[in-house]
């Protein structure tokens, strides 16, 4: 439903709105490199052994490509002298040390490229990084909130595989599988004859694979047989959390992706159907963020449509401005809001929280946030490795930059008091609601 209200399938803005961000994927860093697990690629394994001078030239070619990308796209100017100093250090220290380890050509090339990025980036930048192919693929899939599997999670019990969660946009959900159902067979294999590890492997087949499932439906204790397809889908990102005070509702937003606004709308409509919303708690603790466009879309529920939302500025380019989408008034929520944040709340979650705080639309409760309101763009190399770069900083409409030091909460709650934070937030909202009446 929200797609129809705010944007079309290509994520372009309507003609009446401002210029969108470019089409580069915008992501948030949330995983460290697992370089030690990288092995020699199949392509290199099939080649004849290279002469040392040719191997060295391959390293230089990768370095020059990474350096050129940073020159063109990094949010700060990269000095040629710094690159020359890195090459000198590579020749004198890095290459001799890595060569003696006996690691593959690819390992040395990827590891050295990671050193290059660390050498050239600014001290305050803890996000730009170089990813070998396998970690790059895992990072991209997780950061964008996109999965390619059956969308089924659970645990093995003495009765079968008890389903704990089925992704709402997966084929399994569309075919009728639900949480608390029990898988009995996977492709004619008895679940009880399999290990939990093997079951999880079978539930994560290659894209477009078809899998036969037999399950016991909890609602009526009937057996069902379905054939499901492994496909690409956006993960559910919004979940309801129970609140201790009636009329105060809570939503946990675990990260941001293309469907976050759609998930939120579904819950807001469900809350309205139960009883008037006296207050809303949005739990963004541990939320690493995602695309800024997702933060822009959910702002439309709480801010007037057409207002300036924020802008991002890349080096040498015009400002990329975002405004609040205009949606029908019946979807708005104008009551009090508390947003929970902590040191792991970053990127789009900080962008949304900071805008809501500065506009006086919400109070922030918890701990200082991560300080990650910036554009991060992915650049894929021919060997499927990836360079992740900060390409722009985030700003409030008045020109105030989002700080690397993060957001300061209105009410600081130590980590030791996290169990009480929902009670505090609910009590605050109830008080705020009474003052509005």
Buried (B, 14 or more C-beta within 10 A) or exposed (E): EBBEBBBEEEBEBEEEBBEBBEEBBBBBBBEEBEBEEBEEBEEBEEEEEEEEEEBBEBBEEBBEBBBEBBBEBBBBEBEEEBBEEBBEBBEEEBBEEBBEEEBBBBBBBBBBBBBBBBBBBEEEBBBBBBBBBBBBBEBBBBBBBBBBBBBBBBEBEEEBBBBEBBBBBBBBBBBEBBBEBBBBBBEEBEBEEBEEEBBBEBBBBEEEBEBEBBBBBBEEEEEBEBEBBBBEBBBBBBBEEEBEBEBBBBBBBBBBBBBBBBBBBBBBEEBBEEEEBBBBBBBBBBBBBBBBBBBBBBBBBBBEBEBBBBBBBBBEEEBBBBBBBBBEEEBBBEBBBBBBBBBBBBBBBBBBBBBBBBBEBBBBBBBBBBBBBBBBBBBBBEBEBBBBBBBBBBBBBEEEEBBBEBBBBBBEBEEEEBEEBBEBBBBBBBEBBEEEE
